[in-house]
């Protein structure tokens, strides 16, 4: 299983103790009242309780409740025909098939934060490696160039320059 799929599974299964913020509590109360008041006559409205039920399971896992609900609702709006086809074509538990589809979209949305964090971690690791090399060379009063660092660390020159800018070690 690739690292991203493992993270999605961990995200789905993570037990998180999370206390809603005041803003989230207000949203939750308001949204639950709105859901109860729905006529559920339109196809779109019929999916809103499903999205909300799934979204509540991901509270505290990277995004605010209202953002997770919004992402799920946007997916429903944009894919109403697809969801209806899923309901008509699935054998057995058709609601489960739709729930799985909506949950997948919510996980992908939450994984955007994980992907960004993973990319930032890679940059930070390279930056730390570069700074260690630079500091070691400075302590030895050694002469070095960016090209030398590039060759030694096996990092492209332009990436070294960008990392040094981030660290404040290279002036424009």
BELGIKA-V484768 format. One record per pair of residues at least 24 apart in sequence whose C-alpha atoms are under 6 Angstrom apart, sorted by sequence separation. I is the first residue (numbers start at 1). J is the second residue. If there is no record, write none. Layout:
I;J / I;J
This chain:
127;163 / 18;60
